[in-house]
Amino acid sequence: MQGFCAETGGAIALFGATWLGIPVSTTHTVTGSIIGVGAARRVSAVRWGVTHNIVVAWVLTLPASAIVAAGCYWLAALFLA
């Protein structure tokens, strides 16, 4: 039942965001839904340490990918110029 609720909640959020034209990550949406279902059962049912690590990874992904892209651009410009 919990899996069904998490997947249904994630799907509704994705359909709503798509209808509004908002780009969202399916991974982020489903992960948030799973955390929400766990917290609805009992707040202690969620492994908050793992949740913290996931959020930190999400926050670091954007600047890290920007740095990697800038490095690739710099190397391409260096060798192709």
PDB file of N, CA, C and O in Angstrom:
ATOM      1  N   MET A   1       0.826  -1.176   0.000  1.00  0.00           N
ATOM      2  CA  MET A   1       0.000   0.000   0.000  1.00  0.00           C
ATOM      3  C   MET A   1       0.882   1.256   0.000  1.00  0.00           C
ATOM      4  O   MET A   1       0.582   2.230  -0.690  1.00  0.00           O
ATOM      5  N   GLN A   2       1.976   1.225   0.781  1.00  0.00           N
ATOM      6  CA  GLN A   2       2.843   2.399   0.838  1.00  0.00           C
ATOM      7  C   GLN A   2       3.494   2.688  -0.510  1.00  0.00           C
ATOM      8  O   GLN A   2       3.593   3.843  -0.923  1.00  0.00           O
ATOM      9  N   GLY A   3       3.937   1.632  -1.197  1.00  0.00           N
ATOM     10  CA  GLY A   3       4.532   1.811  -2.518  1.00  0.00           C
ATOM     11  C   GLY A   3       3.541   2.401  -3.506  1.00  0.00           C
ATOM     12  O   GLY A   3       3.883   3.289  -4.287  1.00  0.00           O
ATOM     13  N   PHE A   4       2.305   1.899  -3.468  1.00  0.00           N
ATOM     14  CA  PHE A   4       1.259   2.431  -4.342  1.00  0.00           C
ATOM     15  C   PHE A   4       1.032   3.912  -4.071  1.00  0.00           C
ATOM     16  O   PHE A   4       0.932   4.711  -5.001  1.00  0.00           O
ATOM     17  N   CYS A   5       0.950   4.274  -2.793  1.00  0.00           N
ATOM     18  CA  CYS A   5       0.721   5.680  -2.428  1.00  0.00           C
ATOM     19  C   CYS A   5       1.887   6.561  -2.851  1.00  0.00           C
ATOM     20  O   CYS A   5       1.681   7.671  -3.341  1.00  0.00           O
ATOM     21  N   ALA A   6       3.114   6.074  -2.664  1.00  0.00           N
ATOM     22  CA  ALA A   6       4.288   6.860  -3.063  1.00  0.00           C
ATOM     23  C   ALA A   6       4.317   7.069  -4.571  1.00  0.00           C
ATOM     24  O   ALA A   6       4.557   8.181  -5.040  1.00  0.00           O
ATOM     25  N   GLU A   7       4.072   5.999  -5.335  1.00  0.00           N
ATOM     26  CA  GLU A   7       4.096   6.116  -6.793  1.00  0.00           C
ATOM     27  C   GLU A   7       2.947   6.988  -7.308  1.00  0.00           C
ATOM     28  O   GLU A   7       3.127   7.782  -8.232  1.00  0.00           O
ATOM     29  N   THR A   8       1.776   6.834  -6.709  1.00  0.00           N
ATOM     30  CA  THR A   8       0.633   7.649  -7.124  1.00  0.00           C
ATOM     31  C   THR A   8       0.860   9.122  -6.799  1.00  0.00           C
ATOM     32  O   THR A   8       0.575   9.995  -7.618  1.00  0.00           O
ATOM     33  N   GLY A   9       1.370   9.392  -5.610  1.00  0.00           N
ATOM     34  CA  GLY A   9       1.684  10.782  -5.237  1.00  0.00           C
ATOM     35  C   GLY A   9       2.730  11.395  -6.146  1.00  0.00           C
ATOM     36  O   GLY A   9       2.612  12.550  -6.556  1.00  0.00           O
ATOM     37  N   GLY A  10       3.759  10.611  -6.461  1.00  0.00           N
ATOM     38  CA  GLY A  10       4.790  11.095  -7.374  1.00  0.00           C
ATOM     39  C   GLY A  10       4.238  11.361  -8.768  1.00  0.00           C
ATOM     40  O   GLY A  10       4.581  12.358  -9.403  1.00  0.00           O
ATOM     41  N   ALA A  11       3.377  10.456  -9.239  1.00  0.00           N
ATOM     42  CA  ALA A  11       2.784  10.635 -10.570  1.00  0.00           C
ATOM     43  C   ALA A  11       1.895  11.869 -10.623  1.00  0.00           C
ATOM     44  O   ALA A  11       1.934  12.624 -11.594  1.00  0.00           O
ATOM     45  N   ILE A  12       1.095  12.078  -9.585  1.00  0.00           N
ATOM     46  CA  ILE A  12       0.231  13.265  -9.548  1.00  0.00           C
ATOM     47  C   ILE A  12       1.074  14.537  -9.550  1.00  0.00           C
ATOM     48  O   ILE A  12       0.751  15.499 -10.246  1.00  0.00           O
ATOM     49  N   ALA A  13       2.152  14.540  -8.770  1.00  0.00           N
ATOM     50  CA  ALA A  13       3.041  15.713  -8.748  1.00  0.00           C
ATOM     51  C   ALA A  13       3.670  15.948 -10.118  1.00  0.00           C
ATOM     52  O   ALA A  13       3.767  17.088 -10.572  1.00  0.00           O
ATOM     53  N   LEU A  14       4.097  14.870 -10.779  1.00  0.00           N
ATOM     54  CA  LEU A  14       4.704  15.006 -12.112  1.00  0.00           C
ATOM     55  C   LEU A  14       3.694  15.488 -13.154  1.00  0.00           C
ATOM     56  O   LEU A  14       4.009  16.353 -13.971  1.00  0.00           O
ATOM     57  N   PHE A  15       2.475  14.929 -13.127  1.00  0.00           N
ATOM     58  CA  PHE A  15       1.450  15.382 -14.066  1.00  0.00           C
ATOM     59  C   PHE A  15       1.103  16.851 -13.829  1.00  0.00           C
ATOM     60  O   PHE A  15       0.925  17.613 -14.780  1.00  0.00           O
ATOM     61  N   GLY A  16       1.007  17.245 -12.563  1.00  0.00           N
ATOM     62  CA  GLY A  16       0.714  18.644 -12.239  1.00  0.00           C
ATOM     63  C   GLY A  16       1.809  19.579 -12.720  1.00  0.00           C
ATOM     64  O   GLY A  16       1.531  20.628 -13.301  1.00  0.00           O
ATOM     65  N   ALA A  17       3.062  19.192 -12.474  1.00  0.00           N
ATOM     66  CA  ALA A  17       4.182  20.027 -12.916  1.00  0.00           C
ATOM     67  C   ALA A  17       4.239  20.107 -14.436  1.00  0.00           C
ATOM     68  O   ALA A  17       4.519  21.167 -14.995  1.00  0.00           O
ATOM     69  N   THR A  18       3.973  18.988 -15.103  1.00  0.00           N
ATOM     70  CA  THR A  18       3.961  18.979 -16.570  1.00  0.00           C
ATOM     71  C   THR A  18       2.858  19.880 -17.104  1.00  0.00           C
ATOM     72  O   THR A  18       3.075  20.648 -18.041  1.00  0.00           O
ATOM     73  N   TRP A  19       1.686  19.785 -16.512  1.00  0.00           N
ATOM     74  CA  TRP A  19       0.556  20.618 -16.937  1.00  0.00           C
ATOM     75  C   TRP A  19       0.870  22.102 -16.771  1.00  0.00           C
ATOM     76  O   TRP A  19       0.465  22.923 -17.594  1.00  0.00           O
ATOM     77  N   LEU A  20       1.603  22.447 -15.690  1.00  0.00           N
ATOM     78  CA  LEU A  20       1.979  23.839 -15.460  1.00  0.00           C
ATOM     79  C   LEU A  20       3.222  24.253 -16.244  1.00  0.00           C
ATOM     80  O   LEU A  20       3.583  25.430 -16.258  1.00  0.00           O
ATOM     81  N   GLY A  21       3.874  23.299 -16.892  1.00  0.00           N
ATOM     82  CA  GLY A  21       5.072  23.605 -17.668  1.00  0.00           C
ATOM     83  C   GLY A  21       6.312  23.784 -16.820  1.00  0.00           C
ATOM     84  O   GLY A  21       7.256  24.457 -17.233  1.00  0.00           O
ATOM     85  N   ILE A  22       6.320  23.189 -15.640  1.00  0.00           N
ATOM     86  CA  ILE A  22       7.457  23.314 -14.720  1.00  0.00           C
ATOM     87  C   ILE A  22       8.357  22.093 -14.885  1.00  0.00           C
ATOM     88  O   ILE A  22       7.889  20.964 -14.738  1.00  0.00           O
ATOM     89  N   PRO A  23       9.636  22.296 -15.187  1.00  0.00           N
ATOM     90  CA  PRO A  23      10.530  21.139 -15.308  1.00  0.00           C
ATOM     91  C   PRO A  23      10.890  20.603 -13.925  1.00  0.00           C
ATOM     92  O   PRO A  23      11.375  21.347 -13.073  1.00  0.00           O
ATOM     93  N   VAL A  24      10.654  19.329 -13.707  1.00  0.00           N
ATOM     94  CA  VAL A  24      11.003  18.695 -12.442  1.00  0.00           C
ATOM     95  C   VAL A  24      11.692  17.365 -12.718  1.00  0.00           C
ATOM     96  O   VAL A  24      11.526  16.773 -13.785  1.00  0.00           O
ATOM     97  N   SER A  25      12.452  16.913 -11.760  1.00  0.00           N
ATOM     98  CA  SER A  25      13.135  15.634 -11.860  1.00  0.00           C
ATOM     99  C   SER A  25      12.234  14.522 -11.334  1.00  0.00           C
ATOM    100  O   SER A  25      11.690  14.627 -10.235  1.00  0.00           O
ATOM    101  N   THR A  26      12.078  13.467 -12.112  1.00  0.00           N
ATOM    102  CA  THR A  26      11.265  12.345 -11.652  1.00  0.00           C
ATOM    103  C   THR A  26      11.915  11.676 -10.439  1.00  0.00           C
ATOM    104  O   THR A  26      11.218  11.223  -9.531  1.00  0.00           O
ATOM    105  N   THR A  27      13.229  11.616 -10.424  1.00  0.00           N
ATOM    106  CA  THR A  27      13.928  11.016  -9.286  1.00  0.00           C
ATOM    107  C   THR A  27      13.662  11.798  -8.011  1.00  0.00           C
ATOM    108  O   THR A  27      13.370  11.213  -6.967  1.00  0.00           O
ATOM    109  N   HIS A  28      13.762  13.115  -8.095  1.00  0.00           N
ATOM    110  CA  HIS A  28      13.495  13.947  -6.916  1.00  0.00           C
ATOM    111  C   HIS A  28      12.046  13.795  -6.456  1.00  0.00           C
ATOM    112  O   HIS A  28      11.772  13.705  -5.259  1.00  0.00           O
ATOM    113  N   THR A  29      11.135  13.767  -7.405  1.00  0.00           N
ATOM    114  CA  THR A  29       9.717  13.679  -7.073  1.00  0.00           C
ATOM    115  C   THR A  29       9.383  12.355  -6.390  1.00  0.00           C
ATOM    116  O   THR A  29       8.700  12.343  -5.366  1.00  0.00           O
ATOM    117  N   VAL A  30       9.853  11.252  -6.943  1.00  0.00           N
ATOM    118  CA  VAL A  30       9.552   9.946  -6.363  1.00  0.00           C
ATOM    119  C   VAL A  30      10.252   9.773  -5.022  1.00  0.00           C
ATOM    120  O   VAL A  30       9.676   9.201  -4.097  1.00  0.00           O
ATOM    121  N   THR A  31      11.478  10.255  -4.901  1.00  0.00           N
ATOM    122  CA  THR A  31      12.180  10.178  -3.613  1.00  0.00           C
ATOM    123  C   THR A  31      11.429  10.968  -2.559  1.00  0.00           C
ATOM    124  O   THR A  31      11.263  10.496  -1.435  1.00  0.00           O
ATOM    125  N   GLY A  32      10.975  12.157  -2.903  1.00  0.00           N
ATOM    126  CA  GLY A  32      10.184  12.956  -1.966  1.00  0.00           C
ATOM    127  C   GLY A  32       8.892  12.265  -1.575  1.00  0.00           C
ATOM    128  O   GLY A  32       8.467  12.339  -0.422  1.00  0.00           O
ATOM    129  N   SER A  33       8.269  11.596  -2.529  1.00  0.00           N
ATOM    130  CA  SER A  33       7.035  10.860  -2.238  1.00  0.00           C
ATOM    131  C   SER A  33       7.289   9.703  -1.280  1.00  0.00           C
ATOM    132  O   SER A  33       6.491   9.457  -0.376  1.00  0.00           O
ATOM    133  N   ILE A  34       8.379   9.002  -1.471  1.00  0.00           N
ATOM    134  CA  ILE A  34       8.720   7.890  -0.578  1.00  0.00           C
ATOM    135  C   ILE A  34       8.992   8.396   0.833  1.00  0.00           C
ATOM    136  O   ILE A  34       8.552   7.787   1.808  1.00  0.00           O
ATOM    137  N   ILE A  35       9.713   9.505   0.944  1.00  0.00           N
ATOM    138  CA  ILE A  35       9.967  10.097   2.257  1.00  0.00           C
ATOM    139  C   ILE A  35       8.651  10.539   2.889  1.00  0.00           C
ATOM    140  O   ILE A  35       8.444  10.350   4.088  1.00  0.00           O
ATOM    141  N   GLY A  36       7.758  11.128   2.089  1.00  0.00           N
ATOM    142  CA  GLY A  36       6.461  11.567   2.600  1.00  0.00           C
ATOM    143  C   GLY A  36       5.613  10.423   3.119  1.00  0.00           C
ATOM    144  O   GLY A  36       4.972  10.549   4.162  1.00  0.00           O
ATOM    145  N   VAL A  37       5.602   9.298   2.396  1.00  0.00           N
ATOM    146  CA  VAL A  37       4.839   8.136   2.844  1.00  0.00           C
ATOM    147  C   VAL A  37       5.423   7.590   4.142  1.00  0.00           C
ATOM    148  O   VAL A  37       4.681   7.219   5.052  1.00  0.00           O
ATOM    149  N   GLY A  38       6.737   7.540   4.228  1.00  0.00           N
ATOM    150  CA  GLY A  38       7.364   7.069   5.464  1.00  0.00           C
ATOM    151  C   GLY A  38       7.059   7.975   6.635  1.00  0.00           C
ATOM    152  O   GLY A  38       6.784   7.500   7.737  1.00  0.00           O
ATOM    153  N   ALA A  39       7.106   9.282   6.404  1.00  0.00           N
ATOM    154  CA  ALA A  39       6.827  10.241   7.476  1.00  0.00           C
ATOM    155  C   ALA A  39       5.358  10.221   7.871  1.00  0.00           C
ATOM    156  O   ALA A  39       5.030  10.496   9.026  1.00  0.00           O
ATOM    157  N   ALA A  40       4.468   9.902   6.938  1.00  0.00           N
ATOM    158  CA  ALA A  40       3.042   9.826   7.262  1.00  0.00           C
ATOM    159  C   ALA A  40       2.759   8.642   8.177  1.00  0.00           C
ATOM    160  O   ALA A  40       1.865   8.697   9.021  1.00  0.00           O
ATOM    161  N   ARG A  41       3.525   7.579   8.003  1.00  0.00           N
ATOM    162  CA  ARG A  41       3.347   6.411   8.869  1.00  0.00           C
ATOM    163  C   ARG A  41       3.863   6.712  10.265  1.00  0.00           C
ATOM    164  O   ARG A  41       3.125   6.592  11.243  1.00  0.00           O
ATOM    165  N   ARG A  42       5.112   7.098  10.360  1.00  0.00           N
ATOM    166  CA  ARG A  42       5.767   7.539  11.600  1.00  0.00           C
ATOM    167  C   ARG A  42       6.975   8.351  11.185  1.00  0.00           C
ATOM    168  O   ARG A  42       7.706   7.964  10.274  1.00  0.00           O
ATOM    169  N   VAL A  43       7.183   9.455  11.837  1.00  0.00           N
ATOM    170  CA  VAL A  43       8.351  10.277  11.496  1.00  0.00           C
ATOM    171  C   VAL A  43       9.629   9.483  11.731  1.00  0.00           C
ATOM    172  O   VAL A  43      10.616   9.674  11.021  1.00  0.00           O
ATOM    173  N   SER A  44       9.619   8.605  12.707  1.00  0.00           N
ATOM    174  CA  SER A  44      10.807   7.800  12.992  1.00  0.00           C
ATOM    175  C   SER A  44      11.014   6.686  11.962  1.00  0.00           C
ATOM    176  O   SER A  44      12.058   6.034  11.965  1.00  0.00           O
ATOM    177  N   ALA A  45      10.027   6.459  11.076  1.00  0.00           N
ATOM    178  CA  ALA A  45      10.171   5.431  10.045  1.00  0.00           C
ATOM    179  C   ALA A  45      11.120   5.871   8.939  1.00  0.00           C
ATOM    180  O   ALA A  45      11.625   5.038   8.185  1.00  0.00           O
ATOM    181  N   VAL A  46      11.362   7.155   8.839  1.00  0.00           N
ATOM    182  CA  VAL A  46      12.252   7.685   7.801  1.00  0.00           C
ATOM    183  C   VAL A  46      13.689   7.670   8.337  1.00  0.00           C
ATOM    184  O   VAL A  46      13.950   8.081   9.467  1.00  0.00           O
ATOM    185  N   ARG A  47      14.585   7.199   7.521  1.00  0.00           N
ATOM    186  CA  ARG A  47      16.004   7.231   7.902  1.00  0.00           C
ATOM    187  C   ARG A  47      16.535   8.614   7.522  1.00  0.00           C
ATOM    188  O   ARG A  47      16.978   8.837   6.396  1.00  0.00           O
ATOM    189  N   TRP A  48      16.481   9.531   8.484  1.00  0.00           N
ATOM    190  CA  TRP A  48      16.787  10.931   8.214  1.00  0.00           C
ATOM    191  C   TRP A  48      18.246  11.160   7.846  1.00  0.00           C
ATOM    192  O   TRP A  48      18.557  12.118   7.138  1.00  0.00           O
ATOM    193  N   GLY A  49      19.145  10.300   8.311  1.00  0.00           N
ATOM    194  CA  GLY A  49      20.550  10.414   7.896  1.00  0.00           C
ATOM    195  C   GLY A  49      20.715  10.183   6.409  1.00  0.00           C
ATOM    196  O   GLY A  49      21.452  10.904   5.736  1.00  0.00           O
ATOM    197  N   VAL A  50      20.021   9.165   5.894  1.00  0.00           N
ATOM    198  CA  VAL A  50      20.060   8.887   4.460  1.00  0.00           C
ATOM    199  C   VAL A  50      19.395  10.028   3.694  1.00  0.00           C
ATOM    200  O   VAL A  50      19.888  10.459   2.652  1.00  0.00           O
ATOM    201  N   THR A  51      18.268  10.512   4.222  1.00  0.00           N
ATOM    202  CA  THR A  51      17.574  11.635   3.594  1.00  0.00           C
ATOM    203  C   THR A  51      18.482  12.853   3.518  1.00  0.00           C
ATOM    204  O   THR A  51      18.523  13.534   2.494  1.00  0.00           O
ATOM    205  N   HIS A  52      19.202  13.129   4.585  1.00  0.00           N
ATOM    206  CA  HIS A  52      20.140  14.264   4.605  1.00  0.00           C
ATOM    207  C   HIS A  52      21.199  14.095   3.526  1.00  0.00           C
ATOM    208  O   HIS A  52      21.511  15.045   2.809  1.00  0.00           O
ATOM    209  N   ASN A  53      21.753  12.894   3.406  1.00  0.00           N
ATOM    210  CA  ASN A  53      22.771  12.650   2.374  1.00  0.00           C
ATOM    211  C   ASN A  53      22.217  12.852   0.972  1.00  0.00           C
ATOM    212  O   ASN A  53      22.912  13.376   0.102  1.00  0.00           O
ATOM    213  N   ILE A  54      20.977  12.443   0.746  1.00  0.00           N
ATOM    214  CA  ILE A  54      20.351  12.628  -0.568  1.00  0.00           C
ATOM    215  C   ILE A  54      20.197  14.108  -0.880  1.00  0.00           C
ATOM    216  O   ILE A  54      20.515  14.544  -1.987  1.00  0.00           O
ATOM    217  N   VAL A  55      19.714  14.881   0.079  1.00  0.00           N
ATOM    218  CA  VAL A  55      19.520  16.322  -0.136  1.00  0.00           C
ATOM    219  C   VAL A  55      20.854  17.018  -0.388  1.00  0.00           C
ATOM    220  O   VAL A  55      20.951  17.877  -1.264  1.00  0.00           O
ATOM    221  N   VAL A  56      21.880  16.651   0.375  1.00  0.00           N
ATOM    222  CA  VAL A  56      23.207  17.246   0.160  1.00  0.00           C
ATOM    223  C   VAL A  56      23.706  16.919  -1.247  1.00  0.00           C
ATOM    224  O   VAL A  56      24.263  17.781  -1.926  1.00  0.00           O
ATOM    225  N   ALA A  57      23.504  15.673  -1.683  1.00  0.00           N
ATOM    226  CA  ALA A  57      23.923  15.297  -3.038  1.00  0.00           C
ATOM    227  C   ALA A  57      23.180  16.110  -4.088  1.00  0.00           C
ATOM    228  O   ALA A  57      23.777  16.537  -5.076  1.00  0.00           O
ATOM    229  N   TRP A  58      21.864  16.330  -3.884  1.00  0.00           N
ATOM    230  CA  TRP A  58      21.087  17.136  -4.828  1.00  0.00           C
ATOM    231  C   TRP A  58      21.624  18.562  -4.892  1.00  0.00           C
ATOM    232  O   TRP A  58      21.743  19.129  -5.978  1.00  0.00           O
ATOM    233  N   VAL A  59      21.946  19.139  -3.753  1.00  0.00           N
ATOM    234  CA  VAL A  59      22.420  20.526  -3.714  1.00  0.00           C
ATOM    235  C   VAL A  59      23.791  20.644  -4.377  1.00  0.00           C
ATOM    236  O   VAL A  59      24.071  21.634  -5.053  1.00  0.00           O
ATOM    237  N   LEU A  60      24.636  19.647  -4.189  1.00  0.00           N
ATOM    238  CA  LEU A  60      25.987  19.710  -4.760  1.00  0.00           C
ATOM    239  C   LEU A  60      26.038  19.353  -6.242  1.00  0.00           C
ATOM    240  O   LEU A  60      27.006  19.692  -6.922  1.00  0.00           O
ATOM    241  N   THR A  61      25.017  18.678  -6.748  1.00  0.00           N
ATOM    242  CA  THR A  61      25.024  18.236  -8.143  1.00  0.00           C
ATOM    243  C   THR A  61      25.061  19.400  -9.124  1.00  0.00           C
ATOM    244  O   THR A  61      25.806  19.349 -10.103  1.00  0.00           O
ATOM    245  N   LEU A  62      24.288  20.431  -8.891  1.00  0.00           N
ATOM    246  CA  LEU A  62      24.221  21.549  -9.838  1.00  0.00           C
ATOM    247  C   LEU A  62      25.560  22.281  -9.982  1.00  0.00           C
ATOM    248  O   LEU A  62      26.044  22.425 -11.104  1.00  0.00           O
ATOM    249  N   PRO A  63      26.178  22.751  -8.884  1.00  0.00           N
ATOM    250  CA  PRO A  63      27.468  23.419  -9.077  1.00  0.00           C
ATOM    251  C   PRO A  63      28.562  22.468  -9.563  1.00  0.00           C
ATOM    252  O   PRO A  63      29.442  22.880 -10.319  1.00  0.00           O
ATOM    253  N   ALA A  64      28.520  21.214  -9.145  1.00  0.00           N
ATOM    254  CA  ALA A  64      29.538  20.263  -9.607  1.00  0.00           C
ATOM    255  C   ALA A  64      29.424  20.045 -11.110  1.00  0.00           C
ATOM    256  O   ALA A  64      30.440  20.013 -11.805  1.00  0.00           O
ATOM    257  N   SER A  65      28.212  19.896 -11.620  1.00  0.00           N
ATOM    258  CA  SER A  65      28.045  19.705 -13.062  1.00  0.00           C
ATOM    259  C   SER A  65      28.440  20.966 -13.829  1.00  0.00           C
ATOM    260  O   SER A  65      28.946  20.870 -14.947  1.00  0.00           O
ATOM    261  N   ALA A  66      28.219  22.142 -13.250  1.00  0.00           N
ATOM    262  CA  ALA A  66      28.646  23.385 -13.899  1.00  0.00           C
ATOM    263  C   ALA A  66      30.168  23.450 -13.991  1.00  0.00           C
ATOM    264  O   ALA A  66      30.717  23.878 -15.006  1.00  0.00           O
ATOM    265  N   ILE A  67      30.840  23.027 -12.935  1.00  0.00           N
ATOM    266  CA  ILE A  67      32.309  23.039 -12.932  1.00  0.00           C
ATOM    267  C   ILE A  67      32.852  22.046 -13.961  1.00  0.00           C
ATOM    268  O   ILE A  67      33.796  22.364 -14.686  1.00  0.00           O
ATOM    269  N   VAL A  68      32.272  20.859 -14.031  1.00  0.00           N
ATOM    270  CA  VAL A  68      32.708  19.860 -15.009  1.00  0.00           C
ATOM    271  C   VAL A  68      32.459  20.364 -16.428  1.00  0.00           C
ATOM    272  O   VAL A  68      33.314  20.197 -17.298  1.00  0.00           O
ATOM    273  N   ALA A  69      31.310  20.972 -16.671  1.00  0.00           N
ATOM    274  CA  ALA A  69      31.004  21.504 -18.004  1.00  0.00           C
ATOM    275  C   ALA A  69      31.978  22.619 -18.386  1.00  0.00           C
ATOM    276  O   ALA A  69      32.437  22.681 -19.527  1.00  0.00           O
ATOM    277  N   ALA A  70      32.291  23.492 -17.439  1.00  0.00           N
ATOM    278  CA  ALA A  70      33.252  24.565 -17.721  1.00  0.00           C
ATOM    279  C   ALA A  70      34.626  23.987 -18.031  1.00  0.00           C
ATOM    280  O   ALA A  70      35.319  24.473 -18.925  1.00  0.00           O
ATOM    281  N   GLY A  71      35.022  22.952 -17.299  1.00  0.00           N
ATOM    282  CA  GLY A  71      36.307  22.304 -17.569  1.00  0.00           C
ATOM    283  C   GLY A  71      36.341  21.653 -18.934  1.00  0.00           C
ATOM    284  O   GLY A  71      37.346  21.746 -19.639  1.00  0.00           O
ATOM    285  N   CYS A  72      35.251  20.990 -19.323  1.00  0.00           N
ATOM    286  CA  CYS A  72      35.176  20.377 -20.650  1.00  0.00           C
ATOM    287  C   CYS A  72      35.237  21.434 -21.747  1.00  0.00           C
ATOM    288  O   CYS A  72      35.901  21.241 -22.765  1.00  0.00           O
ATOM    289  N   TYR A  73      34.547  22.546 -21.538  1.00  0.00           N
ATOM    290  CA  TYR A  73      34.565  23.636 -22.498  1.00  0.00           C
ATOM    291  C   TYR A  73      35.980  24.203 -22.635  1.00  0.00           C
ATOM    292  O   TYR A  73      36.450  24.471 -23.741  1.00  0.00           O
ATOM    293  N   TRP A  74      36.641  24.380 -21.503  1.00  0.00           N
ATOM    294  CA  TRP A  74      38.011  24.927 -21.504  1.00  0.00           C
ATOM    295  C   TRP A  74      38.957  23.984 -22.239  1.00  0.00           C
ATOM    296  O   TRP A  74      39.771  24.430 -23.047  1.00  0.00           O
ATOM    297  N   LEU A  75      38.857  22.669 -21.961  1.00  0.00           N
ATOM    298  CA  LEU A  75      39.719  21.701 -22.643  1.00  0.00           C
ATOM    299  C   LEU A  75      39.414  21.653 -24.140  1.00  0.00           C
ATOM    300  O   LEU A  75      40.335  21.589 -24.955  1.00  0.00           O
ATOM    301  N   ALA A  76      38.157  21.683 -24.502  1.00  0.00           N
ATOM    302  CA  ALA A  76      37.807  21.670 -25.923  1.00  0.00           C
ATOM    303  C   ALA A  76      38.327  22.905 -26.625  1.00  0.00           C
ATOM    304  O   ALA A  76      38.844  22.817 -27.739  1.00  0.00           O
ATOM    305  N   ALA A  77      38.195  24.054 -25.987  1.00  0.00           N
ATOM    306  CA  ALA A  77      38.690  25.302 -26.578  1.00  0.00           C
ATOM    307  C   ALA A  77      40.211  25.277 -26.703  1.00  0.00           C
ATOM    308  O   ALA A  77      40.767  25.818 -27.659  1.00  0.00           O
ATOM    309  N   LEU A  78      40.873  24.658 -25.752  1.00  0.00           N
ATOM    310  CA  LEU A  78      42.332  24.580 -25.752  1.00  0.00           C
ATOM    311  C   LEU A  78      42.835  23.702 -26.883  1.00  0.00           C
ATOM    312  O   LEU A  78      43.787  24.072 -27.570  1.00  0.00           O
ATOM    313  N   PHE A  79      42.216  22.546 -27.091  1.00  0.00           N
ATOM    314  CA  PHE A  79      42.691  21.599 -28.090  1.00  0.00           C
ATOM    315  C   PHE A  79      42.105  21.818 -29.485  1.00  0.00           C
ATOM    316  O   PHE A  79      42.697  21.389 -30.475  1.00  0.00           O
ATOM    317  N   LEU A  80      40.972  22.468 -29.574  1.00  0.00           N
ATOM    318  CA  LEU A  80      40.333  22.644 -30.875  1.00  0.00           C
ATOM    319  C   LEU A  80      40.572  24.022 -31.470  1.00  0.00           C
ATOM    320  O   LEU A  80      40.192  24.281 -32.612  1.00  0.00           O
ATOM    321  N   ALA A  81      41.190  24.893 -30.717  1.00  0.00           N
ATOM    322  CA  ALA A  81      41.402  26.256 -31.230  1.00  0.00           C
ATOM    323  C   ALA A  81      42.633  26.371 -32.078  1.00  0.00           C
ATOM    324  O   ALA A  81      42.941  27.453 -32.577  1.00  0.00           O
TER     325      ALA A  81
END
